[in-house]
């Protein structure tokens, strides 16, 4: 007699595969391709790939069901078989399917082991050593990461590529921290954050190329411009409810991008702005030969010229800017306005009753967040030396939001980890390149479903009236 | 005058397409109060399935345009509904009862994932749809300017009107419609009275997706060119239409769609076509600021 549970699981897995078949049959099964000379499209059939993918989905779902019913060992065994199938030299129709089955296996094993791992971690956290590790993890992790970030350029790893990546990650860390003020602390979902980044970038690009202002002079101006934009845009819309606000900010973000794209006289339109000067160190430029009346950094310091000096300099600028963002946020959280942000996130009606002006409070969060985006934007323009509206699309806002969400809204250290994970990993694994954004989207969904608080959830209020567990409402 | 009439005809055609997508937004918002950000992608997928469907039809030698259109319409509606259902089941249902913004963030994730999924499996280049219905007739001529209506425009408006009629009947008269309205008013109470809430919500997504698929097919036939990114702009414009008409209201969605079509076409026709998207976004912002309940919407009571 067959176990009725097994029958039920098989039925469920078959149904899942059937739904997947319905999803894939047209979109995946028939690949439309242009054929060189002939007009129109023709098909390239991908049914074998689809069929293999469906088999994988069937077994993956079966394994998940087993894990959910507590049949851990069969689930783990199935997961290992899947990983082995992915890693084996067996000829699957495409490289993607190898990844698909192997990743599916990894997820399955994680899912099956999860309850044990969870228990083990909880048990370990209660032992004395566990407590010490925990303290180090929660209190010293930030300092450790900061130490690594500071000495990074002097380590042997610091070649052109790593430094580039470091600058990129830190830019996103800064943007993440800036957006965290708006989304994580004040609870306002801003889908147009990249607009303020664009304002900062164009502020520096235009002021430097047309009026000859330097990076350090423009930096505060760019922050002010972006903050004013934040206030200007925020003032009429911040009364709106959460999801409406999200859509309006998205609309604003797109409007700013479209204006940058179409106002050719002012912004040079889609062609963008080039030859933006880089930042200077006490007036000295980073170049092999200095322009008239200036000196190069290598002359000033008396060291031989090397291209990487510029990158190291940029790295420290963005590190400094990011740290300022962080410090500012940490300080703000302890001020009345920071407390009001968090209170507003938790319950707007209660805040109103207590005499907090929601619009003004939200506006400060919006403006402060915008200001940091403005700083980051002018840094971006100075680093790239070329900007165009292409760099400020909605997807950029979504990436920054994904970093904040994955990190755990309101958590500063979570943003760092998420930025390393989301920006760093795809750069290291180049072959994942095309699948990067797909994984991005799926990750956002999975985090919302399984870990809505992110890697490091920090929805705990910064201050409590009563310590947890000693009465009070908690 | 002739130019105006011509623009009006074009605007109504475009408005019909936006209206069909807007219904999906408005229904979902009405029932579970979330912005289904991925709805635009379902429209895009509907357009792709239609494209593939038309190609299969021509391969099978189905020469008659009406037969092909009806067949493709049914296929596209059926298979896009599966997308609607699957999205709700995997990305939204587990989030019921999570914090306020969770479903919206999840929906953005779905949207990004679907766009890139279609880009990966179908390629990034725009796909020409070919001409399925061509021709038309001159309505009248004035000052040497012919006002034309193409057969395609007539088909688009006709399909939309029929579907709208059927849909209004569905909501007003059938038991599914009653269940939907019950869930919209009070989900807990509806559940107590024996309405299967999960099933009703699923069906709402299925219906919305089916209508979006129709819009996708009409879009493909009208513009003849689609790519994986069409869902983003069309989705936002349709959402604007839903908000403008009053989110949660079905006639509002249709009215909003028409208005957005009018604004976009007339803006492009009389001012500048570069800023037509800016016009649509500005309308969205202005409506949300000054009249968040829209034209036909009911004022919302904030529940604590």
Contacts between the chains, C-beta under 8 A, distances in Angstrom:
chain1	res1	chain2	res2	distance
A	19	B	82	6.4
A	19	B	85	7.9
A	19	B	86	6.0
A	22	B	79	6.1
A	22	B	82	4.4
A	23	B	79	7.8
A	23	B	82	5.8
A	23	B	83	6.3
A	23	B	86	6.2
A	25	B	79	7.3
A	26	B	48	7.4
A	26	B	49	4.7
A	26	B	52	4.9
A	26	B	53	7.3
A	26	B	75	7.8
A	26	B	79	5.9
A	27	B	45	6.5
A	27	B	48	6.0
A	27	B	49	6.8
A	27	B	52	7.7
A	27	B	117	7.8
A	27	B	118	6.5
A	27	B	121	5.9
A	27	B	122	6.8
A	28	B	121	5.0
A	30	B	52	4.8
A	30	B	55	7.5
A	30	B	56	7.4
A	31	B	121	6.4
A	31	B	122	6.3
A	31	B	123	7.5
A	32	B	51	6.7
A	32	B	52	6.6
A	32	B	55	7.0
A	32	B	122	6.0
A	32	B	123	7.4
A	32	B	127	5.7
A	33	B	123	6.9
A	34	B	125	6.8
A	40	B	128	6.6
A	40	B	130	6.0
A	41	B	51	7.9
A	41	B	55	6.5
A	41	B	127	6.1
A	41	B	128	6.8
A	42	B	55	7.9
A	43	B	52	7.9
A	43	B	55	6.7
A	43	B	59	7.9
A	46	B	121	7.6
A	187	B	101	7.7
A	189	B	101	5.0
A	189	B	104	6.5
A	189	B	105	7.5
A	191	B	108	7.5
A	236	B	289	4.7
A	237	B	285	7.1
A	237	B	288	6.9
A	237	B	289	6.0
A	240	B	288	6.0
A	240	B	289	7.6
A	240	B	292	6.5
A	241	B	302	7.9
A	242	B	100	5.5
A	242	B	101	5.7
A	242	B	104	7.8
A	243	B	34	6.9
A	243	B	35	5.0
A	243	B	100	7.9
A	243	B	101	7.1
A	243	B	104	5.3
A	244	B	243	7.9
A	244	B	288	5.4
A	244	B	292	6.4
A	246	B	35	7.5
A	246	B	101	7.4
A	246	B	104	6.0
A	247	B	35	6.3
A	247	B	236	7.9
A	247	B	239	6.6
A	247	B	243	7.9
A	247	B	284	7.0
A	247	B	288	7.3
A	248	B	284	7.0
A	248	B	285	5.4
A	248	B	288	5.2
A	248	B	289	7.6
A	250	B	236	7.2
A	251	B	236	7.3
A	251	B	281	4.2
A	251	B	282	7.8
A	251	B	284	4.7
A	251	B	285	5.0
A	252	B	281	7.7
A	252	B	285	6.6
A	254	B	236	7.5
A	254	B	277	7.2
A	254	B	281	5.4
A	255	B	278	5.4
A	255	B	281	4.9
A	255	B	282	6.7
A	255	B	285	7.6
A	258	B	274	7.9
A	258	B	275	7.1
A	258	B	277	5.7
A	258	B	278	4.9
A	258	B	281	7.6
A	259	B	278	6.8
A	261	B	274	7.9
A	262	B	274	4.3
A	262	B	275	6.3
A	262	B	278	7.8
A	349	B	302	7.7
A	349	B	304	5.3
A	394	B	232	7.2
A	395	B	112	7.1
A	398	B	108	5.9
A	398	B	112	6.0
A	401	B	105	7.2
A	401	B	108	7.3
A	402	B	109	7.7
A	405	B	105	5.7
A	434	B	120	6.3
A	435	B	116	7.7
A	435	B	120	7.0
A	437	B	112	6.0
A	437	B	113	8.0
A	437	B	115	7.7
A	437	B	116	4.3
A	438	B	112	7.9
A	438	B	113	5.6
A	438	B	116	4.1
A	438	B	117	5.9
A	438	B	120	6.5
A	440	B	109	7.7
A	440	B	112	5.9
A	440	B	113	7.6
A	440	B	116	7.9
A	441	B	108	7.9
A	441	B	109	4.6
A	441	B	110	6.6
A	441	B	111	7.0
A	441	B	112	3.4
A	441	B	113	2.9
A	441	B	114	7.4
A	441	B	115	7.7
A	441	B	116	6.5
A	442	B	109	6.8
A	442	B	113	5.0
A	443	B	109	7.2
A	444	B	105	6.2
A	444	B	106	6.7
A	444	B	108	6.5
A	444	B	109	2.8
A	444	B	112	7.1
A	444	B	113	8.0
A	445	B	90	7.5
A	445	B	91	4.8
A	445	B	106	5.0
A	445	B	109	4.1
A	445	B	110	5.9
A	445	B	113	6.9
A	448	B	91	7.7
A	448	B	95	6.0
A	448	B	98	7.1
A	448	B	102	5.0
A	448	B	103	7.7
A	448	B	105	5.5
A	448	B	106	4.0
A	448	B	109	6.9
A	449	B	90	7.9
A	449	B	91	7.1
A	449	B	94	4.7
A	449	B	95	6.5
A	449	B	106	7.0
A	452	B	95	7.6
A	452	B	98	5.2
A	452	B	99	6.4
A	452	B	102	5.4
